Amino acid sequence: MKFQKKVALTAVFAALAAAGLAANAQTIRIANQGDALSMDPHSLNESLQLSVTSNVYEPLVGRNKDLSLAPALATSWKQTSPTVWRFELRKGVQFHDGTPFTADDVVFSFARTQVDGSDMKSYTNDFKEVRKINDHTVEIETKTPFPILPDVISQVFIMSKKWCETNQAMGPVDRRKGIENAASFRANGTGPFRLRERQPNVRSVFTRNGTYWGTIEGNVSEVVFTPIGNDATRVAALLSGEVDVMEPIPVQDIERVNASANTRAITGPELRTIFLGMDQKRDELLYSNVKGKNPFKDKRVRQAFYQAIDIEGIKRTVMRGASNVSALMVGPGINGFQPDAKRLPFDVEAAKKLMVEAGYPNGFEVAMNCPNDRYVNDGRICQTVAANLSRINVKVNLQAETKGTYFPKVLRRDTSFYMLGWTPSTYDAHNALNALMACVDDKGAGQFNLGAYCNPKVDELTKKIQAETDKVKRDAMIKEAFDLHSADIGHLPLHQQSLAWGVSKKVKLVQLADNYMPFKWMSIEK
């Protein structure tokens, strides 16, 4: 086994070395536990993929280093009426193939987010119309007042209409069906870096865009992105100098990385909340030994699961303290977070009583879907949850797998019980309410509410929250919506994980709380 591990390490390092043979002093080699599943910016609403593609594509409204709003492809924006926003577009911008950027690309891109296969519907589902005023002005009309619209569209990247037409990529690839098109493997954005090479799950190479409209603060000319799923191999690659940046560092290796003469760990809070969801819609679960009914439709069962999970034990033994236990679906740093919200107590005996009351004194079997290469210690967390639930006689058939197969499966709702992580891209509670907790419709609401939790009162509040401009009133409605969801046991919130990046001491970069990694702010210092 030791020999096989050594061979595996050697193979990884050889591949990394080959990738860097032609590299100069401005090449940065980045390793991550997973890969972006596609280069199509509308195909998967997952932060790693959006982080990678955000270096190639850009939104109208971007973010500064402190996550405040910043002009990107739009130089300015304003409300001309409660339901209309006007955006003045940046002039002189070119896509990587030299095609000029115009209002036509904006209208096309927003429409593209609403077609089948798009994973970005929840960002634009309340748009009534996106219209071109002239080549460098667009208006977005919404169905109701939408004061946080600039925040919402900061994750919607603009594609070239001409390029998509030429390459038969008019709609996004559908990850749920395994469908691909040219946008899966090639890219043509306006961003600071161009995609030069794409080998899925092997490596992707990005080069500095010499005709970029903006300022690239860093001195990096090339980025080689390599997925390394094995934690030990990823850490070894950093410590040996084969990679310059890697994430995440396993929590048990943070001290080791800091102890090295050539590397350091950059840690900080992350805005992502990890939670569990349950199918509350089907009359019979797809993957359970309970036939003829769905135990998750019973709040007592959901509450029993909640109270059987030893979340402090997970924090202590699995996360080694590097997590913030959560009672809500959003955490600190998100507008609308309720710091006084309390979790239900961990109480196995109370959970057993609830199971008896619900008619399951002997428990039942259910399959649980988890990724094992997406979130910090995701596989181990799910193993611990399964062990916790065995105390109330629930047999969890754990199905942990790479995110490349996990996400397509759960996103098509082929699941009964699942783990998910969510960072509200607007840094506002409305995003989580609309995407995770709203009753599912065909317009994009509840697009990631994979268990189909539904409370019409929560929906009503979510629509009011979207339109409300008075902060006091808005925060009160957010609290009411969260309270209703918590009382329903709509989901099982776990924690916010902490960021831990391993970085060569010669590299300077910016760590953002949303776990995005902008190449334009990276430099190699001698």
GUPASE-243496 format. One line per 3 residues: number of its first residue (from 1); for each residue x, y, z of C-alpha. Coordinates in Angstrom, 2 decimals. Layout:
NUM> X:Y:Z; ...
//
This chain:
1> 0.00:0.00:0.00; 2.86:2.40:0.84; 4.47:1.65:-2.52
4> 1.19:2.29:-4.35; 0.73:5.59:-2.51; 4.27:6.64:-3.42
7> 3.63:5.81:-7.08; 0.40:7.84:-6.99; 2.20:10.82:-5.46
10> 4.97:10.57:-8.05; 2.43:10.49:-10.88; 0.66:13.59:-9.59
13> 3.91:15.48:-9.15; 5.11:14.44:-12.61; 1.91:15.77:-14.14
16> 2.25:19.03:-12.23; 5.90:19.35:-13.25; 4.99:18.76:-16.89
19> 2.35:21.44:-16.63; 4.98:23.87:-15.42; 7.82:23.12:-17.85
22> 6.95:26.05:-20.05; 5.96:28.21:-17.11; 7.84:31.40:-16.31
25> 8.16:33.29:-13.05; 4.61:34.59:-13.36; 2.94:31.20:-13.43
28> 0.83:30.22:-10.44; -0.20:26.61:-9.96; -3.44:26.14:-8.04
31> -4.78:22.84:-6.70; -8.31:22.25:-5.47; -10.03:19.14:-4.16
34> -12.44:19.34:-7.10; -12.77:20.81:-10.57; -15.16:23.20:-12.20
37> -17.62:20.83:-13.87; -18.03:23.06:-16.92; -16.81:26.31:-18.41
40> -20.42:27.30:-19.14; -21.16:30.08:-16.61; -24.90:29.41:-16.59
43> -24.79:25.62:-16.24; -24.11:25.11:-12.53; -24.75:27.51:-9.66
46> -21.87:26.20:-7.58; -19.27:28.48:-6.06; -16.14:26.63:-7.22
49> -17.35:26.67:-10.82; -18.42:30.30:-10.58; -15.11:31.20:-8.92
52> -13.16:29.67:-11.79; -15.33:31.05:-14.58; -15.47:34.51:-12.97
55> -11.87:34.97:-14.08; -12.97:34.54:-17.70; -16.50:35.97:-17.70
58> -17.86:39.06:-16.01; -21.21:40.39:-14.73; -22.60:43.88:-15.15
61> -21.98:44.53:-11.45; -19.00:43.00:-9.70; -17.45:43.00:-6.24
64> -14.58:44.80:-4.55; -12.13:43.12:-2.16; -14.51:43.87:0.72
67> -17.40:42.30:-1.27; -19.09:45.68:-1.79; -20.58:46.33:-5.23
70> -18.26:47.54:-7.97; -18.77:48.57:-11.61; -17.86:45.77:-14.03
73> -19.41:45.61:-17.50; -21.79:48.35:-16.36; -20.22:51.65:-15.35
76> -23.30:52.89:-13.51; -26.87:51.91:-12.63; -29.93:53.56:-11.18
79> -33.62:52.99:-10.61; -35.77:55.02:-12.96; -38.94:53.71:-11.34
82> -39.68:51.18:-8.56; -39.66:48.34:-11.11; -37.07:49.56:-13.64
85> -33.29:49.61:-13.37; -31.15:51.29:-16.04; -27.55:50.20:-16.64
88> -24.99:52.17:-18.61; -22.62:49.70:-20.23; -18.87:50.03:-20.48
91> -17.68:51.11:-23.93; -14.68:49.74:-25.77; -14.86:46.28:-24.19
94> -14.08:43.25:-26.33; -14.68:39.56:-25.85; -11.57:37.40:-26.05
97> -12.21:36.70:-29.74; -12.26:40.44:-30.50; -16.04:40.80:-30.80
100> -17.28:44.09:-29.29; -19.41:43.86:-26.14; -22.85:45.49:-26.57
103> -26.33:45.57:-25.11; -27.31:42.66:-27.38; -25.00:40.39:-25.38
106> -26.64:41.48:-22.12; -30.18:40.87:-23.36; -29.10:37.50:-24.77
109> -27.27:36.40:-21.60; -30.13:37.19:-19.23; -32.52:35.33:-21.52
112> -30.10:32.39:-21.58; -30.36:32.06:-17.79; -34.05:31.23:-18.11
115> -33.91:28.40:-20.66; -33.86:24.66:-19.94; -30.51:23.55:-18.58
118> -29.79:26.83:-16.82; -28.87:26.64:-13.16; -29.22:30.41:-12.77
121> -32.98:30.78:-13.08; -33.44:31.91:-9.49; -31.37:35.03:-10.20
124> -33.62:36.30:-12.98; -36.99:34.63:-12.33; -38.59:37.94:-11.29
127> -37.53:39.80:-14.42; -40.40:40.96:-16.59; -38.25:42.24:-19.46
130> -34.64:43.05:-20.30; -34.57:45.60:-23.10; -31.94:47.34:-25.15
133> -32.18:51.14:-25.15; -29.10:51.60:-27.33; -25.83:49.72:-27.85
136> -24.57:50.71:-24.42; -27.72:51.05:-22.33; -30.11:48.39:-21.07
139> -33.10:48.41:-18.79; -34.29:45.60:-16.57; -37.96:45.72:-15.66
142> -39.05:43.53:-12.77; -42.46:42.18:-11.86; -42.35:43.94:-8.48
145> -40.00:46.49:-6.92; -36.54:44.92:-6.61; -34.16:47.17:-4.63
148> -31.39:44.53:-4.35; -31.29:43.73:-8.07; -27.66:44.94:-8.57
151> -26.58:42.51:-5.84; -28.54:39.66:-7.40; -27.02:39.99:-10.87
154> -23.45:40.09:-9.59; -23.33:36.33:-10.27; -24.86:36.44:-13.78
157> -22.02:36.42:-16.28; -22.32:37.89:-19.75; -21.62:35.75:-22.82
160> -21.14:36.75:-26.44; -24.34:36.30:-28.39; -22.37:35.97:-31.64
163> -20.03:33.33:-30.21; -22.91:31.29:-28.78; -24.74:31.41:-32.11
166> -21.62:30.37:-34.03; -20.82:27.54:-31.64; -24.37:26.20:-31.15
169> -24.31:27.14:-27.48; -27.51:29.16:-27.35; -28.58:27.39:-24.17
172> -26.56:26.19:-21.17; -25.35:22.63:-20.90; -27.66:20.54:-18.74
175> -25.58:18.87:-16.03; -28.59:16.88:-14.84; -28.84:15.08:-18.19
178> -25.12:14.88:-18.91; -25.52:17.05:-22.01; -22.52:19.08:-23.18
181> -21.87:21.70:-25.86; -19.03:23.97:-26.96; -19.41:26.17:-23.88
184> -18.52:23.18:-21.68; -14.93:23.08:-22.86; -14.25:26.48:-24.43
187> -14.86:30.00:-23.21; -15.08:33.48:-24.66; -15.58:36.12:-22.01
190> -14.48:39.69:-21.36; -12.58:38.88:-18.16; -8.95:39.39:-17.13
193> -7.95:35.82:-18.04; -8.53:33.66:-21.11; -9.02:29.91:-21.15
196> -6.13:28.38:-23.10; -6.51:24.71:-22.27; -9.26:22.61:-20.73
199> -8.85:18.98:-19.69; -11.76:18.20:-17.31; -10.60:16.68:-14.03
202> -6.97:16.91:-15.18; -6.04:20.56:-15.57; -7.17:23.89:-16.96
205> -4.77:26.63:-18.07; -5.61:30.33:-18.08; -3.54:33.15:-19.54
208> -3.58:36.87:-18.88; -5.87:38.85:-21.18; -3.62:41.43:-22.82
211> -6.57:43.46:-24.09; -8.48:43.55:-20.79; -10.44:46.78:-20.29
214> -9.59:47.03:-16.60; -6.62:46.87:-14.27; -5.01:43.54:-13.42
217> -3.27:44.32:-10.14; -1.26:41.11:-9.96; 1.72:40.09:-12.07
220> 0.48:36.61:-12.92; 0.58:35.78:-16.61; -0.55:32.14:-16.40
223> -2.61:30.05:-14.00; -2.54:26.26:-14.06; -5.53:24.84:-12.16
226> -5.25:21.17:-11.15; -7.82:19.12:-9.23; -6.22:16.89:-6.57
229> -8.92:15.04:-4.68; -6.74:13.26:-2.15; -6.09:15.47:0.90
232> -2.64:14.08:1.68; -1.50:14.38:-1.92; -2.75:17.97:-2.13
235> -0.91:18.97:1.05; 2.25:17.18:-0.12; 2.11:19.04:-3.43
238> 2.02:22.37:-1.59; 4.79:21.51:0.87; 7.05:20.22:-1.90
241> 6.52:23.35:-4.00; 4.76:21.52:-6.83; 1.77:23.85:-6.38
244> 1.69:27.42:-5.12; -1.88:27.61:-3.83; -4.24:24.89:-2.67
247> -7.59:24.62:-0.96; -8.95:23.40:1.24; -6.28:22.47:3.77
250> -7.64:19.60:5.89; -8.15:21.09:9.34; -5.68:18.62:10.86
253> -2.91:19.87:8.52; -3.20:23.64:9.12; -0.44:23.64:11.76
256> 1.81:21.57:9.49; 1.38:24.02:6.62; 2.13:26.95:8.92
259> 5.22:25.18:10.30; 6.80:24.90:6.86; 9.45:27.44:5.97
262> 7.90:28.02:2.55; 4.13:27.91:3.07; 1.43:29.48:5.18
265> -2.23:28.84:5.89; -4.70:31.65:5.26; -7.83:31.07:7.30
268> -11.03:32.99:7.83; -14.79:32.71:8.17; -16.77:31.57:5.15
271> -20.28:32.71:4.30; -21.36:29.19:3.27; -23.87:27.25:5.38
274> -23.81:23.45:5.24; -27.20:21.79:5.74; -29.21:18.63:5.16
277> -32.40:18.41:3.14; -35.20:15.84:2.94; -37.72:14.94:0.25
280> -40.99:16.33:1.63; -43.00:16.09:-1.61; -43.20:12.53:-2.87
283> -45.89:10.30:-1.40; -43.25:7.56:-1.16; -39.52:8.12:-0.86
286> -37.39:6.92:-3.76; -34.79:5.33:-1.50; -36.28:3.94:1.70
289> -37.77:0.72:3.03; -40.94:2.61:4.05; -43.56:1.87:1.42
292> -46.80:3.69:0.76; -45.89:6.84:2.62; -43.15:9.41:3.11
295> -41.87:9.71:6.69; -40.28:13.10:5.95; -43.71:14.62:5.44
298> -44.13:14.25:9.20; -42.56:17.15:11.09; -41.93:14.85:14.06
301> -39.59:12.73:11.97; -37.74:15.78:10.67; -37.39:17.08:14.22
304> -36.20:13.69:15.44; -33.43:13.72:12.83; -32.50:17.27:13.86
307> -32.30:16.48:17.58; -30.42:13.21:17.03; -27.49:14.98:15.33
310> -24.69:15.84:17.73; -23.61:19.06:16.03; -21.17:20.02:18.79
313> -19.58:16.59:18.45; -19.18:17.18:14.71; -17.57:20.54:15.44
316> -15.22:19.04:18.00; -14.15:15.77:16.38; -14.72:16.21:12.63
319> -14.17:19.92:12.12; -11.64:20.28:14.98; -13.28:23.52:16.01
322> -13.15:25.05:12.52; -16.90:25.55:12.16; -19.63:27.84:13.43
325> -22.68:25.85:14.56; -25.81:27.26:12.91; -29.50:27.44:13.72
328> -30.29:29.15:10.40; -29.77:28.61:6.70; -27.52:31.69:6.62
331> -24.65:32.72:8.86; -22.82:35.79:10.14; -21.95:38.24:7.38
334> -25.25:37.73:5.56; -27.77:40.57:5.80; -30.74:39.30:7.79
337> -28.74:36.87:9.94; -30.32:36.45:13.38; -27.52:36.14:15.98
340> -29.99:35.18:18.72; -31.47:32.23:16.81; -31.15:28.98:18.79
343> -30.83:25.41:17.60; -33.09:22.73:18.99; -31.15:20.87:21.69
346> -29.27:17.67:20.92; -31.47:15.12:22.70; -31.47:11.50:21.60
349> -34.22:10.46:24.03; -36.51:13.25:22.81; -35.76:12.19:19.23
352> -36.68:8.57:20.02; -40.01:9.69:21.51; -40.77:11.73:18.38
355> -40.07:8.68:16.20; -42.45:6.59:18.33; -45.14:9.29:18.12
358> -44.71:9.41:14.34; -45.21:5.65:14.09; -41.60:4.57:13.58
361> -40.56:3.01:16.92; -38.17:0.71:15.08; -36.91:3.42:12.75
364> -36.49:2.87:9.01; -33.88:2.79:6.26; -33.10:5.71:3.99
367> -30.35:6.51:1.49; -28.31:9.67:2.06; -26.50:11.44:-0.79
370> -23.31:13.33:-0.02; -20.35:14.68:-1.94; -16.90:13.64:-0.74
373> -14.84:16.33:-2.48; -16.85:19.55:-2.30; -17.15:20.83:1.27
376> -14.73:20.63:4.19; -14.85:17.08:5.58; -18.16:16.48:3.77
379> -17.84:12.69:3.64; -16.84:12.45:7.30; -19.69:14.71:8.36
382> -22.18:12.45:6.60; -20.63:9.36:8.18; -21.03:10.97:11.59
385> -24.64:11.96:10.89; -25.35:8.37:9.85; -23.84:7.11:13.12
388> -25.88:9.66:15.11; -29.12:8.61:13.42; -28.46:4.94:14.17
391> -29.17:5.85:17.82; -32.81:6.40:16.90; -32.88:3.19:14.83
394> -32.53:4.92:11.47; -30.27:2.99:9.12; -28.64:5.41:6.73
397> -27.37:3.91:3.48; -24.68:6.48:2.78; -23.86:7.21:-0.86
400> -20.82:9.49:-0.87; -19.38:10.32:-4.29; -17.42:12.87:-6.27
403> -19.27:16.08:-6.94; -19.06:15.39:-10.68; -21.72:12.71:-10.30
406> -23.26:13.96:-7.05; -24.53:17.33:-8.26; -26.26:16.09:-11.43
409> -28.03:13.45:-9.33; -29.35:15.68:-6.54; -30.11:18.61:-8.84
412> -32.54:16.45:-10.77; -34.05:15.62:-7.36; -33.08:11.95:-7.58
415> -32.61:11.84:-3.82; -34.43:11.30:-0.53; -31.93:12.80:1.93
418> -28.95:14.95:0.97; -26.23:17.40:2.00; -25.79:20.81:0.39
421> -23.81:23.97:1.06; -24.99:27.47:0.17; -23.37:30.90:0.04
424> -25.95:33.60:-0.72; -24.33:35.30:-3.70; -26.07:38.57:-2.87
427> -24.84:38.38:0.77; -28.50:38.85:1.65; -31.01:36.45:3.24
430> -33.44:36.91:0.34; -31.18:34.81:-1.85; -31.41:31.79:0.47
433> -35.15:32.26:0.95; -35.79:32.45:-2.79; -33.44:29.65:-3.88
436> -33.56:27.18:-0.98; -36.86:27.69:0.86; -39.41:28.99:-1.66
439> -42.07:26.64:-2.99; -40.74:25.24:-6.24; -42.13:26.72:-9.46
442> -41.07:26.61:-13.12; -39.76:30.20:-13.06; -36.74:29.53:-10.86
445> -38.11:30.04:-7.35; -36.98:27.20:-5.09; -34.57:25.99:-7.78
448> -32.28:24.50:-5.11; -35.07:23.52:-2.72; -34.32:19.93:-3.65
451> -36.65:18.40:-1.06; -39.57:20.66:-2.10; -40.24:22.17:1.32
454> -43.21:24.53:0.91; -44.88:27.08:3.15; -46.98:29.68:1.26
457> -46.54:32.14:4.13; -42.75:31.98:3.69; -43.24:32.60:-0.04
460> -45.45:35.59:0.65; -42.84:37.05:2.99; -40.03:36.37:0.52
463> -41.79:38.41:-2.17; -42.36:41.25:0.31; -38.72:41.11:1.42
466> -37.61:41.41:-2.19; -39.57:44.64:-2.66; -39.20:46.27:0.78
469> -36.83:49.26:1.04; -37.29:50.04:4.75; -34.51:48.12:6.51
472> -36.30:47.76:9.85; -39.44:46.38:8.23; -37.40:44.18:5.91
475> -35.31:42.67:8.71; -38.47:41.96:10.71; -39.95:40.07:7.74
478> -36.72:38.11:7.25; -36.86:37.09:10.91; -40.49:36.03:10.57
481> -39.71:33.94:7.49; -36.77:32.23:9.18; -38.85:31.58:12.28
484> -41.56:29.91:10.20; -38.99:27.77:8.37; -37.33:26.78:11.64
487> -40.69:25.89:13.23; -41.45:23.71:10.20; -38.03:22.01:10.43
490> -37.84:22.77:6.71; -34.16:21.79:6.55; -31.49:20.68:9.02
493> -28.86:23.44:9.27; -25.44:22.24:10.43; -22.72:24.90:10.39
496> -20.67:27.45:8.50; -17.29:25.95:7.63; -14.07:27.95:7.88
499> -11.83:28.79:4.94; -8.32:27.35:4.92; -6.08:27.99:1.93
502> -2.50:26.80:1.69; -0.28:29.38:0.01; 3.39:29.62:-0.89
505> 5.09:32.45:0.96; 6.11:33.92:-2.39; 2.46:34.34:-3.42
508> 0.30:37.33:-2.58; -3.47:37.00:-3.01; -6.84:38.05:-1.61
511> -9.05:35.62:0.32; -12.74:36.45:0.03; -15.37:35.22:2.49
514> -17.39:33.77:-0.42; -14.39:31.49:-1.24; -13.84:33.02:-4.67
517> -10.24:33.19:-5.87; -9.70:36.10:-8.32; -6.56:35.58:-10.41
520> -6.30:39.34:-11.11; -5.34:39.97:-7.46; -2.57:37.34:-7.40
523> 1.15:38.12:-7.55; 4.42:36.26:-7.22; 6.89:38.17:-5.09
526> 10.60:37.49:-5.21
//
